Amino acid sequence: MKALTKTFIDALTVKQARKRLTFLQLAKATGVNNVTLSGIVNRRIEAVQERTFDKLNDWLLSED
């Protein structure tokens, strides 16, 4: 399990907002379940599996 920092969650939220993505669209773009994404953004989930973290991190680092 990987702990999610406030900085990581904030970066995820900012990029989602800039791209004007819903949780369903973000789920499709990242490969992470929309319920999981909602829990992360709303800070109900504090740690995720490493592969989930990697998917989100890859999306954050992508330049699209």
GROMACS elastic network, one bead per residue, 0.5 to 0.9 nm:
[ bonds ]
;  ai    aj funct       b0    kb
    1    47     6  0.59766   500
    1    48     6  0.53058   500
    1    50     6  0.57169   500
    1    53     6  0.88093   500
    2    46     6  0.85080   500
    2    47     6  0.51922   500
    2    48     6  0.53484   500
    2    49     6  0.60308   500
    2    50     6  0.57618   500
    2    52     6  0.89514   500
    2    53     6  0.69261   500
    3    46     6  0.59337   500
    3    48     6  0.66351   500
    3    49     6  0.89251   500
    3    53     6  0.89052   500
    4     7     6  0.82864   500
    4     8     6  0.64054   500
    4     9     6  0.68370   500
    4    40     6  0.81979   500
    4    45     6  0.82655   500
    4    46     6  0.55686   500
    4    47     6  0.54501   500
    4    48     6  0.73988   500
    4    53     6  0.82589   500
    5     8     6  0.52065   500
    5     9     6  0.63809   500
    5    10     6  0.85531   500
    5    46     6  0.80230   500
    5    47     6  0.89332   500
    6     9     6  0.52050   500
    6    10     6  0.59807   500
    6    11     6  0.85348   500
    6    43     6  0.88695   500
    7    10     6  0.50700   500
    7    11     6  0.61081   500
    7    12     6  0.86088   500
    8    11     6  0.51482   500
    8    12     6  0.62487   500
    8    13     6  0.86814   500
    8    57     6  0.85095   500
    9    12     6  0.50400   500
    9    13     6  0.61495   500
    9    14     6  0.85993   500
    9    40     6  0.70262   500
    9    41     6  0.62237   500
    9    43     6  0.81927   500
   10    13     6  0.50543   500
   10    14     6  0.60702   500
   10    15     6  0.86164   500
   10    41     6  0.80054   500
   11    14     6  0.51424   500
   11    15     6  0.61804   500
   11    16     6  0.84888   500
   11    60     6  0.75255   500
   12    15     6  0.53871   500
   12    16     6  0.61206   500
   12    17     6  0.86247   500
   12    41     6  0.77770   500
   12    56     6  0.78292   500
   12    57     6  0.86645   500
   12    59     6  0.88367   500
   12    60     6  0.66700   500
   13    16     6  0.50939   500
   13    17     6  0.61211   500
   13    18     6  0.86106   500
   13    41     6  0.65890   500
   14    17     6  0.51070   500
   14    18     6  0.60920   500
   14    19     6  0.85999   500
   15    18     6  0.50507   500
   15    19     6  0.61567   500
   15    20     6  0.83382   500
   15    21     6  0.87660   500
   15    60     6  0.73116   500
   16    19     6  0.53084   500
   16    20     6  0.59338   500
   16    21     6  0.53943   500
   16    22     6  0.77094   500
   16    23     6  0.85453   500
   16    26     6  0.71370   500
   17    21     6  0.64113   500
   17    22     6  0.86401   500
   18    21     6  0.79667   500
   21    24     6  0.78250   500
   21    25     6  0.55782   500
   21    26     6  0.58647   500
   22    25     6  0.51397   500
   22    26     6  0.60771   500
   22    27     6  0.84343   500
   23    27     6  0.59082   500
   23    28     6  0.85687   500
   23    33     6  0.86990   500
   23    34     6  0.53449   500
   23    35     6  0.79975   500
   23    37     6  0.67251   500
   23    38     6  0.67824   500
   24    27     6  0.50027   500
   24    28     6  0.63015   500
   24    29     6  0.86901   500
   24    33     6  0.81737   500
   24    34     6  0.55559   500
   24    35     6  0.88957   500
   25    28     6  0.51340   500
   25    29     6  0.62176   500
   25    30     6  0.86676   500
   25    34     6  0.84294   500
   26    30     6  0.60278   500
   26    31     6  0.81048   500
   26    32     6  0.79868   500
   26    33     6  0.89020   500
   26    34     6  0.73718   500
   26    37     6  0.80676   500
   27    30     6  0.52795   500
   27    31     6  0.54180   500
   27    32     6  0.50010   500
   27    33     6  0.54813   500
   27    34     6  0.50656   500
   27    35     6  0.87814   500
   27    36     6  0.88734   500
   27    37     6  0.72045   500
   28    31     6  0.54244   500
   28    32     6  0.72972   500
   28    33     6  0.81819   500
   28    34     6  0.83625   500
   29    32     6  0.81949   500
   29    59     6  0.76737   500
   30    33     6  0.85830   500
   30    52     6  0.89691   500
   30    55     6  0.59300   500
   30    56     6  0.61226   500
   30    58     6  0.81854   500
   30    59     6  0.60827   500
   31    34     6  0.89573   500
   31    52     6  0.83598   500
   31    55     6  0.68806   500
   31    56     6  0.83880   500
   32    35     6  0.86256   500
   32    36     6  0.69468   500
   32    37     6  0.68691   500
   32    52     6  0.65082   500
   32    55     6  0.72240   500
   32    56     6  0.76418   500
   33    36     6  0.52500   500
   33    37     6  0.63399   500
   33    38     6  0.87767   500
   34    38     6  0.61342   500
   34    39     6  0.86096   500
   35    38     6  0.50784   500
   35    39     6  0.62523   500
   35    40     6  0.86843   500
   36    39     6  0.51041   500
   36    40     6  0.62380   500
   36    41     6  0.87202   500
   36    45     6  0.77178   500
   36    48     6  0.88884   500
   37    40     6  0.50716   500
   37    41     6  0.61352   500
   37    42     6  0.84269   500
   37    45     6  0.88476   500
   38    41     6  0.52502   500
   38    42     6  0.59414   500
   38    43     6  0.82962   500
   38    44     6  0.83422   500
   38    45     6  0.87797   500
   39    42     6  0.51965   500
   39    43     6  0.58798   500
   39    45     6  0.51857   500
   39    46     6  0.86221   500
   40    44     6  0.60641   500
   40    46     6  0.69304   500
   40    47     6  0.84432   500
   40    48     6  0.87669   500
   41    44     6  0.77934   500
   41    45     6  0.82093   500
   42    45     6  0.78209   500
   43    46     6  0.65014   500
   45    48     6  0.74348   500
   47    53     6  0.87641   500
   48    51     6  0.81957   500
   48    52     6  0.62230   500
   48    53     6  0.63167   500
   49    52     6  0.53290   500
   49    53     6  0.63796   500
   49    54     6  0.87256   500
   50    53     6  0.50533   500
   50    54     6  0.61069   500
   50    55     6  0.86874   500
   51    55     6  0.62001   500
   51    56     6  0.86883   500
   52    55     6  0.51839   500
   52    56     6  0.63498   500
   52    57     6  0.85524   500
   53    56     6  0.52242   500
   53    57     6  0.59818   500
   53    58     6  0.85000   500
   54    58     6  0.59542   500
   54    59     6  0.85212   500
   55    58     6  0.52092   500
   55    59     6  0.63101   500
   55    60     6  0.87254   500
   56    59     6  0.51220   500
   56    60     6  0.62000   500
   56    61     6  0.86878   500
   57    60     6  0.50095   500
   57    61     6  0.61867   500
   57    62     6  0.86151   500
   58    61     6  0.51671   500
   58    62     6  0.61345   500
   59    62     6  0.51679   500
   59    63     6  0.84501   500
   59    64     6  0.89662   500
   60    63     6  0.81342   500
